[in-house]
């Protein structure tokens, strides 16, 4: 089969298939006296017809049949040649050879690989694995006639397909026929480092709180206008957790994605994230390269909730209150941000200066302090920390410049009790809401439907926002 040229993308909604058909489990074996059919059907002789095909992103549906002796579809120009193999009932087609070698499926990005059964019966069992034994993930349709890959199918890989077909049209009910075949994906065009897309996952390996989002930094931008490429990249960023959760990626910018579950991660979960982009052609100019996977774990569910109006922080571990702490938060002009934040890090001693947030040294509000037991929640410098100078106000008044202050004893306890990724929430205040992406991890302030709208596999993006680096502390 000649590979389909990339120009098929321009055909828009026309269905495009590049593939082959395997006829298996026939009642009569092929041999010198009986050549195998080319493009035959399953009618009348119990033959099972299996099709392996690759679809494209523009295709609205898979083309089932192509007229003509050589399988050329006049409507689209797509080549749909057939390779035929017949076997005796119950015989493994690979018992005497390696199974039929099928022409390469195109490497151009688009739809999945599909293996379809066109004859009566159903796919009783099917496995698709590469030469190293790694299985290609996929699902069987409810009627048992179609297997569709759900993971990325890289270029330049050879796969072995093992199939068991329930023969509904011949013999005893439930009789199975077996076969094996091979297909490969065409090699991707050579790419220089400038054209190779890799992914750096974050945070680093370790154990985190249940609010910790995953991050993916791409080596090359994928603009919002290229929806197919974004969806292709997103599908290849595979996240698996134990226990399993519902989650989604959200495009923060052309080179940045965040992943979070619908609700917080389960306690004591294990989360694996990997890229399946290696060898996958993403655009004309970009081919996926190898990326290092990441595994993290979660600890207990620790939540520190500050009620600004009550001047009180309540700390819960796995839903149980473990400590209540009198606090002071931002005064007028410096109100503490409301909403949900995530612990970014901990600093046992940090110097905080008013001029780092624009307060003149001549102002009565200027400060220059060495602060102990500082738990950071924004890159711009919002902390939960010891504030022994404001003990009289803690529990009664808000006198800080935006941070949450408490006694040295309480701050030391909190510093030891929390880890990166734990949840810090501020309620009943007058400050602005924590932004989702530009000042730390405010991801949880987006409702789940809004989060899903940031996925390339859902509605179009409503905005582009770039994450910023750390600025200076505010006290």
Protein Blocks (a to p, Z undefined) as FASTA:
>chain_A
ZZddfklmmnomaccdddddddehiabdcdfklccdehiafehnlpacdddddddfklmb
dcfbdgdjkopafknopacddddddddehiafklmmgbjadddddfbgcdddddddfbgc
ddfbdcdddfkopacdddddfkopaccdfbdcdehiacddddddddfkgcjehiacdddd
dddddddddddfklcccddddddeddddfklccddddfbdcdfklmmlmmmmmmmmccdd
ddddddddddfbfkbccdddfbdcdehiacddddfkgopafblmbccddddddddddddd
ddddddfklopacddeehiafbdcddddddehiaccedjdddfbdcfbdcddfklnopaf
kbmkbccdddehiacfbfnopacdddfklmmmgopaccbehiacddfklmmmmmmmpceh
iacddehiabdcddfklnojfklmpcfklmmmmpcklccdfbdcdddddddddZZ
